């Protein structure tokens, strides 16, 4: 009898603790709206430890503004695209390639909701060694072009598409691909910094990096690009974007976009997440900036099928 009474007491205590924990979690930091089921489930890749800060900040901000959202983090962009396609999430924070892949899988139909100010008018640059004697694109013949991550459209797919469009015969250019190179810990060595290192180490005479990184280094850290010069700049294109399916509710899309574009970097609630994302302003997205990428992928469909890891995850310079 005493054992039965003890079991009843323990069961009641456990029930009370569970109820208290759930209530505290539901009400934490986002006001009354957090007790409602999420109106929008956002998917993203855990591209860095700060990703939790970013999307927890978005959850709290939207909740405080009356729009309950939740988020799910994935280990890679293939998984994220799959989740968006299957309806496990409503909106995905995508790289350009991930956005294009979803767009194609969805029958060439998607919605581009929101992007950062740094995602608009993104450009790639062709950087060459000063001692390589290259003064025009034709001078790349017989030279080695260093390319970074295949998962970053701005590092490979788009600049190569534009260069071919300007008459460059890539068949006459040697290509050094860093995509499969790793360090002793197994970390990828295919970022823009690795491209610059390969150029300065004499592994190639030309390489592709983002225009924003080049401008930053040239103006703020000129020693990092000593002996290098920019030869060519790509046309503008769009970078990362919040993608939704074509059937995503228009009213929710407008509301989410309005809240994101109203975000203030001076607001303590959102200052950290905007700093981590390298943005001062969120802007409404447009499909226009992805048309060249979709065209490039039509010409080179295998580029859309390669597994995309966290290497191409977003930041202000074009890829974490």
Phi, psi and omega in degrees: 000317179296324178296320181295317180297319179297319179297320180295316180297314179298319179297320179293319180296317179298319179298318180295317179297318180297315180298318180296318181296316180296318181295317180296319180295318183293327185266359188291114163074353187235012172078188184302328185296339184290345179280348178275154173296147183298134176282331181225133174251118183263136174249146178204167176262140177282071187286345178195162178305329180292349180300324179296316178300318181298307188278335170292323177296318177296319179299313182293318181298309181296321178298319179295331180271004175094009178243101181289124177230160173225169181218154177229131180257139181242164183274342181203166186283334175299317179295322180294315179299318179298319180295320178292319180296323182273358178081014177288334172229158181265328184223141180233136175273102192249150164285169178303315180295320179295320177299314181295320179297314178297316181304316180292315180296332181270018178074036179061040180218122177200172177240130176262107189273298189217146173217168178280162176301325182285351179273347181269138178064034179291145179222152173253154179235146172262115182255138180231155174288138180297329183272008182274347179071030180255116181241356179208165181300326180298337181287354178284345180303127180081355179264169180256124179259123181268125180241147181266221188293132173294339182281351180252110183301326182286347182264339185221289190304305185289311179299322178295321177299313180293319181296319176297322178295336178266010172097004180287128177271099183293341178294342180263002182250132174282140183239128173253110181263123180270359190303324183264001182278140179225159177272188184296339179266001181086009179280140180300145177241052186232019179281176177299323179297324179289326176297314179297319179298319179295321178295312182290339177272001177081016180281345179201170180254345181214157180201163181250128173220173178285146182295324181294320178296315180301313181297320180296311182295319181298322183271325187255329182222063186301335178295336180286342181237024178298136180084005180239154178216149178271132184257329189209145177235134182285163168297162181285150175209171181265151182253240187285154186201149169279115183257141173228160177287161183297336182266003178298134186308126183298321180295316177294322178299315180294320182292315178298316179297317180297318180293317181294318182286345177269357183296138185246123180295346178271351179282123180304333181291331186237358184300315183294315184293324179289324176296315180295329178272359176066033183232149174253348183201133172269140183235154175296137181279165178214140178290344185303319185288355181251000184294319179295323179295316179297321177295317180298321180288332173295324180281329180231071187300334180295336180292339180271354186252352180288143181297134182251117180270195178282358182302322184269019182293157193281147161200186189290343180257002172112000176167128177275000000 
